[in-house]
């Protein structure tokens, strides 16, 4: 069975991609796919910290992002991904083997907590759907 590598990218790696990564890690664990799915995240111009409003709304779901640090991501890391989800800010040009999906999500930075919750819930649904696809693809290979 081949591994899948999923990437979650935005400019600052401080909001949408951090939430996506956290939900992806949760899905990978719940579905027992630790040996089949790798997760990459980063930003093209990383911020100094995860946005406080993002940390707050993720904590409501018992997901702690307080200790996460935004990081830069290289084209080589992203080219190694099977699917890269961008958050509505994509300027990526990756290898033809990498599927890029722009999720066109609103930026949570500076938004009120209700709006950040809406963005969080939208991201959660997109990540669950992506894992449904990955799980089906992996099952089809067996």
N, C-alpha and C positions, 0 to 999 in steps of 0.2 A: 504494500500500500504506500503510495507516495504521500509525502508531507505537503501541506498547504501553508503558504506564508501570506498573511494578511497585513496590509499597512494602513495606518490611519494618520493622515497628514493635514495640517493647516499651517498658517503662517507662523503664529506664535507658539503653537503646541502648548497652549495654556487654558484651553476651554473645550471646544468641540472634539478635538482629537484625543484629549485626555479622557473625556467621558466615554468616547467610543472605545478606547483601549481598555478602560476599566470594565465596561460591559462585555467586551470580547474575552477578557481574561475570566470573567465570571461564567460566560457561556461555555468556554473551553473546559473549565472545571466541572460545571454541572453536567456536561455531555460526555465527560471522560475522554476528551480529545487532546490531552496534554502531549501525547506522543505523535499526534498527527498534525497539529496546528501550531505554527509559530506566529508571533505578533510583533510588528514593528511600528513604532510611532516616532514622530518628530515634526519639526517645523522648519520652514525655510528661513525664518528670522525669529528664533526662539525668544520668548519673554524671560524675565528673571524668575517668575513664580507662576504657579497655576492661579488663575483668577479666583479671588476669595468667594465670589458668588457661586462659582462652579464647585468649589470645595464644600460649601454649605449645602447645596441641593443634593450632591452625591452622598453626603453624610446622612441625609434623611433616609437613604436606602442602605445604610450601613456599609457604604463604600468610602474608604478613607483615601483621599487624594492629597492630604495635607503635606505628606512627605515626598511627593513627586516633584521632579524638577524638569521643566521644559528642556528639550535637547534639539540640536540640529540633526537633520537626517540627510544622508547622502543619496545622490542619484543611484549609486551602486547598490545601496541597501534597498531602495525602492524597485530597481530593476530586477532584483531577486524575488520580489513578491509576485504571487499569482494574481492578487487583486489589491489595488490601492484605492481606498476611499478618501476622497478629498472633501473638504467641508464647505465648498462654495467659494473657494478662493484659489482654484487650481491654475497654475501656470506650468504644470509639469509636462515634460515630453520624455516619456520613458520608452523602454524597448517594446517592440511589437508583441512580445510574449506576456507583457503585464497589462492586465485589464484595469483601466482607470475608471472609477465611478465617481462622479461629482454629486454629492448628496445635497448640495445647495441649501445648507442650513444657515439660519441667522446666527450672527455672532453674539454670544451671551455676555460678552464683556460690557460692564456698566449697565446692564439691564436690571429691571426689578426682579425680585425672586420668583414671582409668578411666571414671568416670561422665560426665565432661565429653567424653571421646572418644565415648561412646555417644550423647550428645545431638548432638554434631557430626555423627556419621554419619547420624543420623536427619534432621537438617536438610539435609544434602547430598542425601539421597534425595528429600525434599520439593521442594527447589529444582530438581533434575533433572526431576522429574515436572511441575512447573509450566512449565518451559521446553519440555518435550515438547508440552504443551498449546498454549503460545504459538506455537511453531513450526508446529504443525498449523493453528492459526487463521490465521496469516500466509500459509501455503501455500494455504489454501482461498480466500483473497482474490485470489490471482493469476489 
